[in-house]
Amino acid sequence: MSAYDDRPWLALYGDQPADYGIEFGDALSMFRAGVAKDPDGVALRYFDGVVTRRELDELSDGLAAGLLANGFTPGDRLAVYLQNVPQFVIAMVATWKAGGVMVSINPMSRVRELSYLLKDSGATVLLSLEALYAEVAREVVPETDVRLVLTTSELEFQTRDDQRLFAGLSRQRHEGTTDLAEFIAAHRGREVPPAQLGPDDVAFLTYTSGTTGVPKGAMNTHRNVVFTAQVYRDWVHAGADGGAIFGIAPLFHITGLIGHIAVSMLVPAPLVLAYRFEPNVVLDALLEHRPTFTIGAITAFTALLNSPAFTKEHFASFRSVYSGGAAISPTAEQRFRDATGIQVHNAYGLTETTSPMTVTPFGAPSPVDPTSGALSVGVPAPSTIVRIQDDDGADLPLGEIGEIVAEGPQVVAGYWGKPEETAASLPGGALHSGDVGFMSPEGWVFIVDRKKDMINASGYKVWPREVEDVLAEHPAVRESAVVGVPDEKRGETVKAFVSLVPGATATADELIAHCKERMAAYKYPRSVVLVDELPKTVTGKILRRELRGR
């Protein structure tokens, strides 16, 4: 096989120009172009509710006019504390129209986390679900710079209140807050002065998970947003032929912000939302709305496949399915293909790369490294340089393992208010990812693991991903997470936490033996703990740090 045969994206897409992806000067112009192209087309579907592009434009105009009338100025921050509801998208567009910066906040954040995020971002406006305001934000807001609190309900924009999600839920009005719908209605129809936005202005702040310290607000610029939305459209085929995009990832996360919202604006294509991830609700929504594209963590897809309600028909409408946010094993990829008849493509990126830095082009199978058994996360996105470097910052030869470093139009300008952290992680504008991997001679990138998760067992390096991939080959294993634990003789030793496929059985000793047969002596787990569920972030990443604490 020639190198060209191993680079199928060349046949599919050809060589990309150096300035690929700079189609609009800012994300608001991208949105306006979509409205002009198809004003009466569907922008959002939410259960039985529909919002057209014209309506989205008018609603966001009303919110923007209200913000400006209440002292919101260019560069101000509006924090969004919502689930996957239409109000999230309305707020994003309105913030841009008012010349501001949206701050996306995980709806699972509690008092301590919300307090930090509001204070760090300096947000002056908060849009919150009514229930989250009552439970969390009410206690936090008085200590922050927030001057205006808008509240809304997940019951808006639809009439079919699914009792699996909304049982016992009713509207709430809280003192000191303003209802979003009433606020928009009071200002709807007012003229909004054109916002003066440029490519290097910040579109939104997305906060890192804080696994290596306090969360940092990545400054995703309008250039970042426009570029990566085009990568999704052109390389991933999101919304091809106007097909609907299903929002399986949380909208507050960079995957949801770009792989759902931004690309749906660009194409334009309908975006289907279902409040939050509940497997049976999602499966019903797939049959009802027949989307053609989605991207989410492999753990979410695994949960769908494991639902007793799942059938192959649930994915029959899809033309393109991608996974990001968590590594995929070759076994998981094959299981998805066997269950759905569709290839799940791999992509890789971080908050700081505004979603993808590498992507498997649509229609191209991801190769498996014969040595490690790892599945490739794709090739560098257009106009993107990916390097593999050693601890001293020197480039390593192809095939050698080192830290993954990326440069390109998707890399953020830095961290909000943190110049020292920016200098450390983004020296010269190149992102040092903290992920360890290598690149094949054909340009395919393979992730080995997080740099900080490496296990040192008697002086030997053990990468948890490799052990997890071997565990995934066992038919009874649904998910696993491998961590290093202290050991008197070896310094560290390998421990695995495993959840089983519903109805399957396996003992810890069987799983240890399974790994021992397939791995070097220093790699296989010395202990296995069977658990019902592995702890995860809301985006589906398994929390190894929680398991270490156990």
Phi, psi and omega in degrees: 000133181277165177299325180296320178297330179275000178237067187295342179294336178294318179291326183282320190236344183072184178284135182268140178292157183297331183259024180305140170095354180262079186262330178229152180285335180205164184290331178294320176297323176299315178298314183297324178296322177294321178295316180296326181289323185210070187298327183263004177286161182284127175267316186223139170239132181222100189054243180264007181269148181226135174236122178279169179294321178297317179295319178298320178296316181290318179296317179290329173299314181298318179293317179298316179299320179294321178299313181297322179292341181254024171089008177290130183237161180307133181093347177294159183249136174245121182266134181248120185238071191224163168273194180280083181232158181302329182300333178299313182291319178302316181294321179300309183294318181296321178299317178296318180298330178272005177079016186256190183238126177274141176246115182268127185240132177300123181293350175275355180297137178255194190305309184299314183291316181296320179301314180299313185295318179293319180291317182294319182281338184069029182300138179255347178230139176235128171250119187228149166297145183303316182294322179291328176295315182295320186280325191230300193294329181306322181284334189269318191307317183301339182266006185242184178273005183295124180255336183226126177246118175254134178238155181209175184234148175291349178277347178294155173069010175203157181243347183265089185283098182296118185289347175290336180247326192244019181302128177076003183274138176219166180292146180229138174244133185238138179301137179086003179241163178237134179291131184300313183298319178293322179297315179294316181300324181291338184242000183294137180094349178283148180288137178248117179302143180301131179285140179265086182250144177232169183303328185265003173287150181281127178275315176204158173258126175241127187269134176292164187287346178076026182290338181245022181148200180290151177301145179241137180276104177288131182268089178281117184273169176298323176299315178304313185294312181298317182298309185289330174299321178290327175298316177299317181294314191271321184263336185254344181064033175294129179068022180305136180059025177078009179295151185290148176256130180263128183273079180277331178277153176296138182293333181291339183276155184300328177297316179291320181299319184260307185288348175246295189288303188299316182290329177293328175291319185291316192302308346277158181213152177294143175249123181262126180240148182222037175071287176209170186283113170225114192312312184288328175294316178298315181300317177297320180294324178297319179290324183287317189257346175051057179292162181246349181214145166204161173220133180197176179291146180300332179296326177292317179295322178298319179297322178294316181296329182276353178289135178301338182278349186293137169223164179299332182297334181299331181252013185294333183277346187286139172252334183215126177230128180235156176232138176209169177093337177207146185293149176249134173272154175304326180294317179296321178299316181293321178298319179295317180297317180296323184281326187248339187080010184238142173281130171269118181277154183257142173218160184215131176191177179228171173307320184285349174251017175051044183092236197284136165254331171231151184208142172277114182302143181306130179091352181259123177289143178278126179287159176251131178290123184293336182278308184267341184079009182282147176269134181295148176262014175109194180245162178305136177298163179307145177059022183243134176253124177245127179242154171246119188234154177275183184295342179265003179084013178270140178294137179261154177297157177304136179095343180270150186270133177196189181283141179275125182236135185231143172229142178164178183294347180268350183284133186292163181285338181154192179256137184300118175067018183226074183296326181292317178294324177298315181296326182285318185265339185230050180297125180067017179086003179262128182277123171268108195286334188082356176264145181251135180193194179209168180236136178281165178300338180272358177099001177284136180258137179236131176266131176271310180178179169287139183303320184283348183268356180301136180257132179253099182254106181056035179089353179264139176279129175237123179263120183308321182306318182296318179293319179296322178295322178291318176300323181297338179288342179284130186297339181273349186274125175269305179215157177211158174218132184245134180226162173266136178234151182301143179216131185298321185272319188260356185084298172226152173225169189264128178231138182240139171250129189228134168251144186260157174298135180308129180090347181271158178229145174193145178262164177300318180297322178297318182289324175297315179297321178302316179288320183300326180289339191244358186224159175300155187301327183279351186263326191290149183293136177275343176213148179229131177246124178273128181230157178289316181218145174270142179292137183223157168285170179295339178271000175099000178284135179285134184270089179296327183297326177293322181292324177300324181292341179280000000 
